[in-house]
Amino acid sequence: MKSKPYIGVTGVTSLDEADGVIKAFNEAGYTLNSAHVPMIGFLASLETICGLSKRKQPPLTTLPALLKHVNGKAFPMIHYYADSSTAIPSQVSYIFRFFDSIYESGLCRALQLNMAWPEVSHIIEIKEIFPEMQIVFQVKSVMLEQGPPHNIVSGIRTYGENMFDYVLVDPSEGKGIEFDLEKSIAFYKELRERVPEARVGFAGGLNGNNVTTKVKSLIDMLDTSDFCIDAEGGLRNNKGYLDLGEVRKYVKEASHVLP
């Protein structure tokens, strides 16, 4: 069955932030039974695997408690900042198996790899280890500069059918940079035609001030609301912390245009 579209808030690091995001979703009427499900993203990287402190990433030892806290209230996803290492499948396996077996226990079975063009063999290996893992392919800014949508979608198709549940057009990569509407439309149309099994999503500078306008423009130009959105950088304050007031505004405004 095709995965449901989501409205995402990424970058949660604590139980208090998780509570605030869940409350924002509840107040806006988003549940796991909604047409668009609420997604909460948790950032991770090799640094956090090694126990280093990263402000936007929760310590991995706290991940099971965070996932248990949002269980049944939101669609949880690990957003993994990966490099070109040959050890990516083992790194992913370490996160999903070592920390309270979050995959086997059903606490989290969704992964976004924040990297350009992961090795095909790595995706196949991850799918073999975790057959029910929902994987998000991130179209990064560097990829958008490599050519027209047709060429990039051709590259995505080389991974094979049913490798990716979602394709997220994300030129911002958490930096709060707004996505280009016309380029995003072109990608959506190309992806829906040639990678029909995957949901398409958009991210890039979304916040409470622009989400209604941006999303309404997408709906008008695509003649559908069948897509995902995600926000991170646009929801942070000037010190780089998640601003729960901005989260509430973003989710509330999104609910006016996305069911």
C-alpha positions in Angstrom: 0.0 0.0 0.0 1.3 3.5 -0.9 2.5 5.5 2.1 0.3 8.4 3.2 1.4 12.0 2.6 2.7 13.8 5.7 3.2 17.3 7.2 6.5 17.3 8.9 8.3 19.0 11.7 11.9 18.0 11.9 14.6 18.6 14.5 13.0 17.6 17.7 15.6 16.9 20.4 13.7 16.6 23.8 10.5 15.3 25.4 9.4 18.9 25.9 9.8 19.7 22.2 8.0 16.5 21.3 5.1 17.5 23.6 4.9 20.9 22.0 4.9 19.5 18.4 2.3 16.9 19.3 0.1 19.5 20.9 0.4 21.7 17.7 -0.6 18.8 15.5 -3.5 17.9 17.8 -4.8 21.5 17.9 -4.7 21.7 14.1 -6.6 18.4 13.8 -3.8 16.2 12.5 -3.8 12.6 13.6 -2.5 9.3 12.1 -6.0 9.0 10.6 -5.8 12.3 8.7 -5.3 12.5 5.0 -2.0 14.1 5.8 -0.4 12.4 8.8 1.8 14.3 11.3 5.5 13.5 10.9 8.1 14.2 13.6 11.7 14.0 12.4 14.7 13.2 14.6 18.2 14.1 13.2 21.1 11.8 13.6 24.6 11.5 12.2 27.9 9.6 12.5 28.9 12.2 15.2 26.0 11.2 17.4 26.7 7.6 16.8 30.1 8.3 18.2 28.6 10.0 21.2 29.4 13.6 20.2 27.0 16.4 21.2 25.1 18.1 18.3 22.7 20.9 19.2 20.1 19.9 16.6 20.4 16.2 17.2 19.3 14.3 20.3 21.8 11.9 21.9 21.0 8.5 20.5 20.7 7.1 24.0 17.5 9.3 24.4 16.0 8.2 21.1 14.0 5.2 22.4 12.3 7.4 25.0 11.5 10.1 22.4 10.1 7.5 20.0 8.0 5.9 22.7 6.7 9.3 23.6 5.4 10.0 20.1 4.3 6.5 19.4 0.7 6.4 18.2 0.6 10.2 18.0 2.8 10.9 15.0 4.7 9.2 12.2 8.4 9.2 13.5 11.3 9.3 11.1 15.1 9.3 11.5 16.8 11.8 9.2 20.4 10.6 8.9 23.2 12.9 7.8 25.3 10.5 5.8 28.6 11.0 4.0 30.0 8.9 1.1 31.2 6.2 3.6 30.9 2.5 2.6 29.6 1.9 6.1 26.2 3.6 5.7 24.2 0.3 6.0 26.0 -0.6 9.2 25.5 2.9 10.6 21.8 2.7 9.9 21.7 -0.8 11.3 23.4 0.4 14.4 20.8 3.1 15.0 17.8 1.0 14.3 19.0 -2.2 16.1 21.3 -1.2 19.0 19.1 1.5 20.5 16.3 -0.5 22.1 15.7 -2.3 18.7 13.6 0.6 17.6 12.9 -1.1 14.2 12.0 -4.5 15.5 9.8 -3.0 18.3 8.0 -0.9 15.7 8.9 2.4 17.3 10.4 3.7 14.1 10.5 2.3 10.6 11.2 5.4 8.5 14.5 6.8 7.3 15.5 9.8 5.3 19.1 9.7 4.1 20.4 13.3 3.9 23.0 12.8 1.2 23.3 13.1 -2.6 23.0 9.9 -4.6 23.6 7.1 -2.0 25.0 3.9 -3.5 22.4 1.7 -5.0 24.0 -1.3 -3.2 23.5 0.6 0.1 19.8 1.1 -0.4 19.4 -2.5 -1.5 21.3 -3.7 1.7 19.2 -1.5 4.0 16.0 -2.8 2.4 17.3 -6.4 2.8 18.0 -5.8 6.5 14.9 -3.8 7.2 12.3 -4.9 4.6 9.5 -2.8 6.1 11.6 0.4 6.3 10.1 3.4 4.5 12.9 5.3 2.9 12.9 9.0 1.8 15.1 10.0 -1.1 16.2 13.6 -0.6 16.8 15.7 -3.7 19.4 18.1 -2.4 20.5 21.5 -3.8 23.6 20.1 -5.4 21.5 17.6 -7.3 19.1 20.3 -8.5 22.1 22.0 -10.2 23.2 18.8 -12.1 20.6 19.1 -14.8 16.9 19.1 -15.7 14.3 17.1 -13.7 14.2 14.4 -16.4 17.9 13.6 -15.9 17.7 13.5 -12.1 14.5 11.3 -12.1 16.3 9.0 -14.5 19.0 8.7 -11.8 16.4 7.9 -9.2 14.9 5.2 -11.4 18.3 3.3 -11.5 17.7 2.2 -7.9 14.8 0.1 -9.1 11.1 -0.1 -8.3 9.7 0.2 -4.8 13.1 1.3 -3.2 11.8 4.7 -2.1 8.4 5.4 -0.4 9.0 9.1 -0.7 11.0 11.6 -2.7 11.6 14.9 -1.0 12.6 17.9 -3.1 14.7 19.8 -0.5 17.1 22.4 -1.7 17.3 24.0 1.7 18.6 21.0 3.7 17.5 22.5 7.0 19.0 26.0 6.3 15.7 27.8 5.9 16.2 28.6 2.2 12.9 28.7 0.3 12.4 26.2 -2.5 11.9 27.3 -6.1 8.2 26.8 -7.0 8.6 26.3 -10.7 11.4 23.8 -10.4 9.5 22.0 -7.7 6.4 21.7 -10.0 8.5 20.3 -12.8 10.0 17.7 -10.4 6.6 16.7 -9.1 5.2 16.1 -12.6 8.3 14.1 -13.7 8.3 12.0 -10.5 4.6 11.2 -10.6 4.9 10.0 -14.1 8.1 8.0 -13.9 8.3 7.0 -10.1 4.6 6.6 -9.4 5.1 4.3 -6.4 6.7 7.2 -4.4 5.0 10.1 -2.6 6.5 13.4 -3.5 7.3 16.0 -0.9 8.6 19.6 -0.7 10.8 21.3 1.9 12.7 24.5 2.0 12.2 27.6 4.2 8.6 26.7 5.1 7.3 28.6 8.2 4.1 30.0 9.7 4.4 33.1 7.5 4.7 31.5 4.1 3.3 27.9 4.3 -0.3 28.8 3.4 0.8 30.8 0.3 3.4 28.3 -0.8 1.2 25.2 -0.4 -1.8 26.9 -2.0 0.3 27.8 -5.0 1.4 24.1 -5.2 -2.1 22.9 -5.0 -3.4 25.4 -7.6 -0.5 24.5 -10.0 -0.6 20.7 -9.5 -4.4 20.5 -9.1 -3.9 18.2 -6.1 -2.9 18.3 -2.4 -1.4 14.8 -2.7 2.1 15.7 -1.5 4.1 16.1 1.6 5.7 19.1 3.3 8.5 19.2 5.9 10.0 22.1 7.8 13.1 22.5 10.0 15.2 25.6 9.5 12.2 27.9 9.1 11.0 26.8 12.5 14.1 27.7 14.5 14.9 30.9 16.4 17.9 33.1 15.9 19.9 30.9 18.3 19.1 27.8 16.2 16.7 26.2 18.6 13.3 24.9 17.6 10.7 27.6 18.3 7.5 25.9 19.4 5.5 29.1 18.8 6.6 29.1 15.2 5.8 25.3 15.0 2.2 26.0 16.2 1.8 28.8 13.7 3.3 26.7 10.8 1.1 23.7 11.6 -2.1 25.8 12.1 -1.5 27.7 8.8 -0.8 24.4 6.9 -4.1 22.9 8.2 -6.0 25.7 6.3 -4.8 24.2 3.0 -3.8 20.6 3.7 -6.4 18.3 5.2 
